[in-house]
Amino acid sequence: MTKEQAGKKLVPNWQVTATTIYCEAVKNEATIMVYRDWRTACAYHKRWGPVRREKRKGIGILLAWLGIVPEEKRTLASGCPGPEKCPQILEYRDRLYREEEELRGKAPVAS
């Protein structure tokens, strides 16, 4: 979405829309949301931050079972730019914006 498009203030007839995607940066599913004012958010990023969660392997499974370490190993996902710059979130937002423009173009104008 360009600054020109944002300036037009296209207001959809929904409050928020969301979808679940597989995020390669964190290697997990993430729910992404677009709000009525075209702000974006990522539920995974809000809950965990830019962290990759992985199941433990080998001896880590036993240590997790014993309660010595957590079941999941968490490492920093350096490829996660956050919800403001995430290409998958921006692509979803732009697709919704185009769909709303098409709906506005096809809708009959009341006089």
N, C-alpha and C positions, 0 to 999 in steps of 0.2 A: 504494500500500500504506500503510495507516495504522499508527500505532504499536501499536495493538491487534493487528493482523495480524502485525506483526513480533514481538510478544511471544509469540505462539502457537508460534513455532519450527517451522513446517511445513517438514519436510526432504524434498526431492524424492529420487527414486531415480537422479538423474544428478549428475555432478560439475560440468559447465559446459555451457551451451548458447549457441549463437551464431547470428546472422543478419547478412546484409549489407543495408544500407539506403542510400538516397540522401539525404545530408544537405544540406539547403538552406543551412545556415550556412556550410559550407566548399565547397559546390558540387562535391562529389565523393562517391564511395561510401565507406562506413565500415562496418566490422564491429563490431557491438556484442555484448557478452557478459554473461551473467548466471551467477553462480557459485552453488554449492549453498547458501551462507549468504545468498543474495539480494543480494550485492554486485554492482555493475555496473561495466563498463569499456568503453571505446571504443578499438579498436586504432588508429584514425586519430589520435585525440587523444594517445594514448601515443607514437606515432611522430613526429608532426608538431606537436602542440600545436594551439592554435586558429588555424591558418594556412590560408588559401585558396591553393591552387596553381593557377596558370593558365598555359596555353601562351602563349608570346610571339607577337606579331603584328607584321607589317610589317618594319621594319629589325631588330627584335629577333631574328627568325628567322636572319637573316644573321650577326648578332653572336654568336648561340648556336652557329651552325655553325662559325664561326671560333674558338670557344672563349673568347671575350672575356667573355661573360656566361653564366649557367646557362640551360638550355633552359626552365625554368619560372620564372615570376615568382611570388614568395610575398608575400602581403599578410595582414595581421592580419584574422581573421574575427571582427568584434565581436559577431556574433550567436551565437557558440558559448559556451554556459554551462558546458561541461565535462561529463563523464560523470555527475557527482553530481546535476546539475539539468536535464539534457537531457530535454525532454518526450518525444522519440521513444524514448529508452532506458527512461525510467520507464514509459511506456505498454507497452513490450514486457515489462518485468519484471512489471508488474501483470497483464498477460494470462497470463503463465506461472503466476503465483501463483493466479489464478482457475482455470486448467486443473488445477493440482495439487489445489486444494480440491475440484473436481468429481470428480476421480479418487478422492480419499480418501472422498468421500461415497458413491460407487458401489461401491467395493471391499468385498467381504465381510469382516467382522471375524472373525478366528480366535479361538476360545476356548480 
